[in-house]
Amino acid sequence: VKFLADLEDDGLLIKVADALATLNFNEGEKIINKGDVGEVFYIVKEGRVKVHDIGFGDSQYVDQILGPGDFFGERALLTGEPRAADITAEVASVCLCLSRENFE
């Protein structure tokens, strides 16, 4: 995953991989609610998710569809800022998840 690609220490990459949890989401299930506190980073393993109601301040963005290998929620690990969009499973989906606690 591009977000973690700069980790050059193989030992650190193994620790990150070991810290990943697997979560299953049903079609239509909300994964992230805009405005919530961000505590988890997600990598889509299977399925499709829709990023919608995307906005930062006065800026609004076009909805996005993410699939296997795509990721979201990285700002939660880096800044702790509130979520900037809603994310919903378009189909039954599986995500690998990394909490901020485990990341730190």
N, C-alpha and C positions, 0 to 999 in steps of 0.2 A: 504494500500500500504506500503510495507516494508520501503521505504524511509521516510515515515512520521510516522512510527510505534513508534518511540521513543518519540514522543510528548506525555507527560504524563498528561498535563493539558487539561481536557475536553473542557474548554472554548476556548483554543487555537485551538483545533481540529475543533470546531464549526466555528471559524473565518476562518480557512483554507477552510473548506467545503463551506462556504458562498462565498468565494472569487473565487471559481472555475467557469470557463466559459465553455460552451459546443461549440465545433467546429466540423463541418462535413467536411469530405474530400472525394472527388470522387476517384474512382479507377484510379491509375496512377498519382494522384496529389502529387506533392512534398510538404512535410510538413516542412522539414529542409534542408537547403543547407550547405554543409560542408564549414567551414571557416567563416560563418556569425556570428555576435555577438549573443550570447545566452541570450534571455530575457524571455523565457517561458519554463515551465516544463509541460510535457504531461502525462496523464494516458489514456491508451487505454480502452475505455468503450465497443465499439463494433467494429468488423472487424479485419483486420490484416494489419500490417505495416512492411515494410522491411527496416532494417538498413544495409546500404551498403557503400562501399568506406570508410570503417572504418580505421582510421589511426592516430597515435600519433607519430610525428617525423618520424623516420625510420621504426617504427613498423606498420604492417598491420594485420588485423584480418578478420576472416571468416564472411560473411554476416549472419545476424540474422533475424528471423521472430518473431514479438511480437504480442500478442493477448490480449483479455480482461483481465484486471488486471495488465498487464505489464506496465512499465513506461519508459520514456526517457527524456533527457534534464535536468536531475537533476543538472548536473555540471553548468548549466546556473544560477541556483539559488545560488549555493555555491561559485563559483569562477569567473564567468563572462568571462571565457575563450571562444575563438571561438569554434564553433561547430566542432566536431571531425569526423562527418560522415554525409552522406546524408540519409534522411529518406523519404520514399515514401509509400503512401497507396497502398497496394496490391489489396484490394477490397474496396468498399465504407465503410468508417470507421467513428466512432465518438470518439472524445477524450475530456477528461476533461482537462482544462488548467489552470495553475497558473502562473501569471507573477511574475517576480522578484520584481517589485514594490509592489505588494500585499503581497508577501512572507515576505518582510522586514518589 
